Amino acid sequence: MTATASLQNPRRRGLRAFSQSEKLREAAAKLGIAAVCLFLLLGAVVRFVTVLDRAPRGLDALSTTQLFTIVCQTIFYLLVLWFTLTRRPALQRARGWKPRLVAAIGAFAIFGFGLLPPVQGLAIGWHIVAAILLLASALLGALVLPHLGRSFSLMSEARGLVTRGPYRIVRHPLYVVEELAAIAGFIEAFSLAAALLLAVQIAFQIRRILNEEAVLAASFPDYARYQATTARVIPGIW
């Protein structure tokens, strides 16, 4: 055995031990999500100050809606941070790297709309529609997340079966929250690139939902009955 090979084997064993350690994996996930939440909170503060600077003579309806939306988003980010740090251990996870990649793209693709140039000449009415969608998304998220509580997870994992509150209406209300924000981002960009991004984001979200349901069904015997009586996202449609 060469010296290089002997050095590589301990490294591989160390990486394997890390990937198989539930405590280390959970700590890494919490650290990553906490970093994202803190970044989003910083961005919310910057947006809040920017909106105020643009309206030195008083707030119009659009600016007021934007400020209220930012406040609701800030509450949502703080709730995500809190429930991530305090969530219960995972009972079961989707196997392999593909479900993790799907969940990551589905969850974070929405931020791609912020990287697209805003459409020029968009009527004020559409700006208001986008702002209302963002407001609805932020409000709904702040209402839904406390019901999910310590069962919250971005990945396809089973931490607890929640069927109360908004989960009595649909099985995945947080996905509704994300899609409302995604549609708002599409309106603000309104381009072919934005349409493609929205299509990709929705496709990955659908796959993410199916992966999550497979884990929940394998973890909780009552989930099949819950599936049979509650729509996924849109009652009467899907």
N, C-alpha and C positions, 0 to 999 in steps of 0.2 A: 504494500500500500504506500502510495506517495505521500509526501508531507502535505501537499495541497488537499488530497482526498481526506486525510486525517483531520484537517482543519474544517473541511466542509461538513463532515458527518456530525460533529457537535452542533454546528449552526443549524443543520437540518433538523436535528433532534430538538433543538431549542425552539425553532419555529413550529414544529409539530406539537410540542408541549404547550406552546402559547395558544395555538389554534384550538387545542382540545381542553384548555382550562376555562371552565365556565366563568369563574370569577374574573380572570384577566380579560376575557372576551367582553363581559358585561361592563367592566371598568373602561375599556377602550371605547365601547359604544357610547357610554354616558359622556365620556370626555369629548368625543366627536360631536355629539348632538349639542352638548353644552356650548362648545365653541361656535357652532352654527347659530344657536339662539342668541348668544352675546353679539355676534356679528349683525344679526337681524335687528336686535334692539338698538345697536348703534346706528344702523341705517334708518330706523324709525325716528330717532332723535334728529338726525340730519334732515329727513323729509319734513318733520314738524316745523323745524326752524325755517326751512326753505319756503314752505307754504305761508308762514307768517310774514316773511320778508317780501313776498310777492303781493301782499295785501296791506300796505302801510296805512291806507285810509279806511280800513274796515273790511270785514269778511263778507263775501257774497255767498250765495247758496252753494256753489261748487267748492269754494275754499272751506266752508264750514263742514261740509260733508267729508272732505278729504281729511281735515283735522280729526273729526270724530272717528273716521276709519282708522287713522294711525293710532289713536288711543286704544281702540278695540284690538287692533293687531298687536300692540304692545302687551296688552293683557293676555292675549292668546300665546305669544312667545314666552311670557313669564310662566304661564300654566304648563306649556310644553317642557320648559326647563325644570320646573318643580316636579312634575309627574315622571319625567325621565330619571331624575336623581332619586326619586322615592319609589319607583315602580317595583313590583314584586318579581321574583325570578321567573324566567321562562320555563314553562312546563314542557314545551316542545317547540322545535324550530323546523322550518323548511330545510331540507337537505341540499347541499351543494352550493356553488357560488352563483348559479343563474338566478334563483329567487332573490338573492341579496342584490344582485345587479339590477334586476327588474324593479325592486322596491326603491333602490336609490335613484334610478332614472325617473321613475314615476313620481317620487316625492320632490325631487329637486329640479326637474325639467321646467317647472313653472317659473323658476327664477330666470330662465332664459329669455322670457319676454322683456325683462328689464334691460337686457343687453341689445335688444333690437331698437333701431331708431324709431321714434314716434312718428306716426303718419302726419303729414302736413295738411292743413286746411280742414281738419276734422271738425264738424259742426259741434257747437257747445252742447247740444242735446246728447250726442254720443258720449262726450266727456262725462256728463252727468249720469248717463246710464252705466258707464264703467265704474264711476265712483260709487253708485248705489249698489252695484254687484259686489264691489270690494267691501263696502260697509256690511252688506248682508253676509258675506263670507266671514268677515271678522267677528260679527255679532254671533253668528251661528257657531263658529269655532269656539268662542268663549263660553257658549252655553253647553256645547256637546262635550268638550274635553273633561269637565268635572265629573260627568257621568261615567266616562271611560276610566278616569282616575289612574290608579296604579297599574291598570292593565294596558296602558298606552305603550305602543311600540311602532317604530317606522318599518321594521322588517316584518317578514311573514312569520310571526311567532304567536304562541298561545300563552297568555299570562293570566287570563281569566275570561269568563263568558259574561258579557254585559248585555242585558235585554231590557233594561229599564229606560225611562225617559225617551229621548229621541230614538233610541235603539228599538223601541216598540214600533216605530213607524217604518224605518228602514234599517237594514243590517249594517250599512256603512255610511253613516251621516258625515263622518270626517272627509270622506271622498267627495261628497257634495260640496263641502267647504272649499276643498282644493279646486274643484272644477269651476265654481263661481269665480274664484280669483283668476283662474286660467282664461276664462272667457273674457273677463275684464282686461287682462293683459293683451289678448288678441284684438280687442276693439281698439285699444290705444295704439297698437302697432299697425294693425289692419294691412297686412301685406301677404304675399305668397309665402315668405319665410315664416311669418306668424301662423299662417294656416297649416303649414307643414309641421311646425313645432307643436301646435295644438293637437293635430292628428296623432303624432308620435306620443305625446304625453297621455292622451286618452287611451291609446293602444296599450301602453305600458301599465296604466292604471287598471285596465280591465284584467290584464294578466296578473297584476299584483293582487287584485281582489280574489281571483280564482286560487292563487297560491295560498293566500291567507285562509280562505274557506277550507281548503284541504287540510291545513294544520289544525284548525279549530274543530273540524269534524272528527279528526283522529284523536283529539284530546278530550272532547266533551260529548258524551252520549246524547245529551239533550239538544245538541246543535242541529241535528236532522229535523227535529220537530220545529225548532225555531226557523230553520230555512223554509219549511213547508208553509209557514203562516206569515212570513215577513219578506217584503221585497228587498232586493239588494240595495238599489239606489233610488229608483223611481217607482213608486207604487203603481201597480197595474201595467207596467211596461217591462221593467227588468229589476 
